Amino acid sequence: AISVRAYITHAVLSGPAVENIAQSALDEVIVTDTIPLSPAARDCTKIKVVSLAQMLAQAIKRVNIEESVSSMFVENR
């Protein structure tokens, strides 16, 4: 593989998880901002945080105006 990435929805990263990630062959670990990261996780150069704020705001808006939320996740083909 040219590069290896992992994606985590709710990155609890307990125990030695951050150290294991830092020492792993993974190039990058993408996590969401659904729970706060520890200082060690924030300092790990391999861990990148993706915000879900825009997506959640759009979902709430769609529910409020009675539009489809699932259509946000349908791929255009």
PyMOL commands that place a pseudoatom at each C-alpha (Angstrom):
pseudoatom trace, name=CA, resn=ALA, resi=1, chain=A, elem=C, hetatm=0, pos=[0.000, 0.000, 0.000]
pseudoatom trace, name=CA, resn=ILE, resi=2, chain=A, elem=C, hetatm=0, pos=[1.116, 3.535, -0.698]
pseudoatom trace, name=CA, resn=SER, resi=3, chain=A, elem=C, hetatm=0, pos=[-0.461, 4.752, 2.525]
pseudoatom trace, name=CA, resn=VAL, resi=4, chain=A, elem=C, hetatm=0, pos=[-2.650, 3.362, 5.282]
pseudoatom trace, name=CA, resn=ARG, resi=5, chain=A, elem=C, hetatm=0, pos=[-5.349, 5.362, 7.060]
pseudoatom trace, name=CA, resn=ALA, resi=6, chain=A, elem=C, hetatm=0, pos=[-7.865, 4.482, 9.755]
pseudoatom trace, name=CA, resn=TYR, resi=7, chain=A, elem=C, hetatm=0, pos=[-11.201, 6.204, 10.307]
pseudoatom trace, name=CA, resn=ILE, resi=8, chain=A, elem=C, hetatm=0, pos=[-12.841, 6.369, 13.744]
pseudoatom trace, name=CA, resn=THR, resi=9, chain=A, elem=C, hetatm=0, pos=[-16.299, 7.753, 14.467]
pseudoatom trace, name=CA, resn=HIS, resi=10, chain=A, elem=C, hetatm=0, pos=[-16.034, 8.150, 18.249]
pseudoatom trace, name=CA, resn=ALA, resi=11, chain=A, elem=C, hetatm=0, pos=[-12.347, 8.125, 19.166]
pseudoatom trace, name=CA, resn=VAL, resi=12, chain=A, elem=C, hetatm=0, pos=[-12.301, 7.118, 22.841]
pseudoatom trace, name=CA, resn=LEU, resi=13, chain=A, elem=C, hetatm=0, pos=[-8.562, 6.309, 22.571]
pseudoatom trace, name=CA, resn=SER, resi=14, chain=A, elem=C, hetatm=0, pos=[-8.208, 4.930, 26.088]
pseudoatom trace, name=CA, resn=GLY, resi=15, chain=A, elem=C, hetatm=0, pos=[-5.171, 3.345, 27.692]
pseudoatom trace, name=CA, resn=PRO, resi=16, chain=A, elem=C, hetatm=0, pos=[-2.145, 3.171, 25.401]
pseudoatom trace, name=CA, resn=ALA, resi=17, chain=A, elem=C, hetatm=0, pos=[-4.180, 3.852, 22.231]
pseudoatom trace, name=CA, resn=VAL, resi=18, chain=A, elem=C, hetatm=0, pos=[-2.491, 7.156, 21.357]
pseudoatom trace, name=CA, resn=GLU, resi=19, chain=A, elem=C, hetatm=0, pos=[0.979, 5.712, 21.924]
pseudoatom trace, name=CA, resn=ASN, resi=20, chain=A, elem=C, hetatm=0, pos=[0.047, 2.665, 19.832]
pseudoatom trace, name=CA, resn=ILE, resi=21, chain=A, elem=C, hetatm=0, pos=[-1.152, 4.924, 17.014]
pseudoatom trace, name=CA, resn=ALA, resi=22, chain=A, elem=C, hetatm=0, pos=[1.995, 7.052, 17.188]
pseudoatom trace, name=CA, resn=GLN, resi=23, chain=A, elem=C, hetatm=0, pos=[4.191, 3.942, 16.935]
pseudoatom trace, name=CA, resn=SER, resi=24, chain=A, elem=C, hetatm=0, pos=[2.086, 2.192, 14.297]
pseudoatom trace, name=CA, resn=ALA, resi=25, chain=A, elem=C, hetatm=0, pos=[2.586, 1.915, 10.554]
pseudoatom trace, name=CA, resn=LEU, resi=26, chain=A, elem=C, hetatm=0, pos=[-0.557, 3.985, 10.033]
pseudoatom trace, name=CA, resn=ASP, resi=27, chain=A, elem=C, hetatm=0, pos=[0.062, 7.190, 8.121]
pseudoatom trace, name=CA, resn=GLU, resi=28, chain=A, elem=C, hetatm=0, pos=[-3.018, 8.896, 9.491]
pseudoatom trace, name=CA, resn=VAL, resi=29, chain=A, elem=C, hetatm=0, pos=[-5.980, 8.300, 11.797]
pseudoatom trace, name=CA, resn=ILE, resi=30, chain=A, elem=C, hetatm=0, pos=[-9.038, 10.390, 10.952]
pseudoatom trace, name=CA, resn=VAL, resi=31, chain=A, elem=C, hetatm=0, pos=[-11.437, 10.943, 13.872]
pseudoatom trace, name=CA, resn=THR, resi=32, chain=A, elem=C, hetatm=0, pos=[-14.623, 12.956, 14.312]
pseudoatom trace, name=CA, resn=ASP, resi=33, chain=A, elem=C, hetatm=0, pos=[-15.130, 15.673, 16.891]
pseudoatom trace, name=CA, resn=THR, resi=34, chain=A, elem=C, hetatm=0, pos=[-18.042, 13.863, 18.551]
pseudoatom trace, name=CA, resn=ILE, resi=35, chain=A, elem=C, hetatm=0, pos=[-16.118, 13.509, 21.826]
pseudoatom trace, name=CA, resn=PRO, resi=36, chain=A, elem=C, hetatm=0, pos=[-13.200, 15.581, 23.161]
pseudoatom trace, name=CA, resn=LEU, resi=37, chain=A, elem=C, hetatm=0, pos=[-9.704, 14.237, 22.590]
pseudoatom trace, name=CA, resn=SER, resi=38, chain=A, elem=C, hetatm=0, pos=[-7.124, 13.995, 25.332]
pseudoatom trace, name=CA, resn=PRO, resi=39, chain=A, elem=C, hetatm=0, pos=[-4.162, 16.394, 25.179]
pseudoatom trace, name=CA, resn=ALA, resi=40, chain=A, elem=C, hetatm=0, pos=[-1.962, 13.467, 24.088]
pseudoatom trace, name=CA, resn=ALA, resi=41, chain=A, elem=C, hetatm=0, pos=[-4.330, 12.657, 21.220]
pseudoatom trace, name=CA, resn=ARG, resi=42, chain=A, elem=C, hetatm=0, pos=[-4.472, 16.314, 20.163]
pseudoatom trace, name=CA, resn=ASP, resi=43, chain=A, elem=C, hetatm=0, pos=[-0.658, 16.402, 20.134]
pseudoatom trace, name=CA, resn=CYS, resi=44, chain=A, elem=C, hetatm=0, pos=[-0.282, 13.210, 18.075]
pseudoatom trace, name=CA, resn=THR, resi=45, chain=A, elem=C, hetatm=0, pos=[0.691, 14.221, 14.537]
pseudoatom trace, name=CA, resn=LYS, resi=46, chain=A, elem=C, hetatm=0, pos=[-0.973, 11.137, 13.043]
pseudoatom trace, name=CA, resn=ILE, resi=47, chain=A, elem=C, hetatm=0, pos=[-4.425, 11.977, 14.442]
pseudoatom trace, name=CA, resn=LYS, resi=48, chain=A, elem=C, hetatm=0, pos=[-6.546, 14.374, 12.359]
pseudoatom trace, name=CA, resn=VAL, resi=49, chain=A, elem=C, hetatm=0, pos=[-9.947, 15.640, 13.528]
pseudoatom trace, name=CA, resn=VAL, resi=50, chain=A, elem=C, hetatm=0, pos=[-12.869, 16.127, 11.142]
pseudoatom trace, name=CA, resn=SER, resi=51, chain=A, elem=C, hetatm=0, pos=[-15.730, 18.321, 12.330]
pseudoatom trace, name=CA, resn=LEU, resi=52, chain=A, elem=C, hetatm=0, pos=[-19.287, 17.058, 11.998]
pseudoatom trace, name=CA, resn=ALA, resi=53, chain=A, elem=C, hetatm=0, pos=[-20.777, 20.483, 12.820]
pseudoatom trace, name=CA, resn=GLN, resi=54, chain=A, elem=C, hetatm=0, pos=[-21.947, 21.321, 9.283]
pseudoatom trace, name=CA, resn=MET, resi=55, chain=A, elem=C, hetatm=0, pos=[-23.448, 17.881, 8.710]
pseudoatom trace, name=CA, resn=LEU, resi=56, chain=A, elem=C, hetatm=0, pos=[-25.285, 17.866, 12.039]
pseudoatom trace, name=CA, resn=ALA, resi=57, chain=A, elem=C, hetatm=0, pos=[-26.567, 21.403, 11.460]
pseudoatom trace, name=CA, resn=GLN, resi=58, chain=A, elem=C, hetatm=0, pos=[-27.866, 20.391, 8.034]
pseudoatom trace, name=CA, resn=ALA, resi=59, chain=A, elem=C, hetatm=0, pos=[-29.550, 17.293, 9.476]
pseudoatom trace, name=CA, resn=ILE, resi=60, chain=A, elem=C, hetatm=0, pos=[-31.259, 19.336, 12.200]
pseudoatom trace, name=CA, resn=LYS, resi=61, chain=A, elem=C, hetatm=0, pos=[-32.404, 21.888, 9.629]
pseudoatom trace, name=CA, resn=ARG, resi=62, chain=A, elem=C, hetatm=0, pos=[-33.837, 19.164, 7.389]
pseudoatom trace, name=CA, resn=VAL, resi=63, chain=A, elem=C, hetatm=0, pos=[-35.743, 17.588, 10.277]
pseudoatom trace, name=CA, resn=ASN, resi=64, chain=A, elem=C, hetatm=0, pos=[-37.122, 21.004, 11.197]
pseudoatom trace, name=CA, resn=ILE, resi=65, chain=A, elem=C, hetatm=0, pos=[-38.385, 21.724, 7.671]
pseudoatom trace, name=CA, resn=GLU, resi=66, chain=A, elem=C, hetatm=0, pos=[-39.507, 18.110, 7.153]
pseudoatom trace, name=CA, resn=GLU, resi=67, chain=A, elem=C, hetatm=0, pos=[-36.988, 17.248, 4.437]
pseudoatom trace, name=CA, resn=SER, resi=68, chain=A, elem=C, hetatm=0, pos=[-35.141, 13.975, 4.012]
pseudoatom trace, name=CA, resn=VAL, resi=69, chain=A, elem=C, hetatm=0, pos=[-32.072, 13.449, 6.154]
pseudoatom trace, name=CA, resn=SER, resi=70, chain=A, elem=C, hetatm=0, pos=[-31.158, 10.181, 4.445]
pseudoatom trace, name=CA, resn=SER, resi=71, chain=A, elem=C, hetatm=0, pos=[-30.801, 11.980, 1.104]
pseudoatom trace, name=CA, resn=MET, resi=72, chain=A, elem=C, hetatm=0, pos=[-27.735, 13.688, 2.573]
pseudoatom trace, name=CA, resn=PHE, resi=73, chain=A, elem=C, hetatm=0, pos=[-25.975, 10.324, 2.459]
pseudoatom trace, name=CA, resn=VAL, resi=74, chain=A, elem=C, hetatm=0, pos=[-27.034, 8.996, -0.933]
pseudoatom trace, name=CA, resn=GLU, resi=75, chain=A, elem=C, hetatm=0, pos=[-24.220, 8.960, -3.455]
pseudoatom trace, name=CA, resn=ASN, resi=76, chain=A, elem=C, hetatm=0, pos=[-24.739, 10.697, -6.777]
pseudoatom trace, name=CA, resn=ARG, resi=77, chain=A, elem=C, hetatm=0, pos=[-24.395, 8.121, -9.510]
for i in range(1, 77): cmd.bond("trace and resi %d" % i, "trace and resi %d" % (i + 1))
show_as sticks, trace
zoom trace
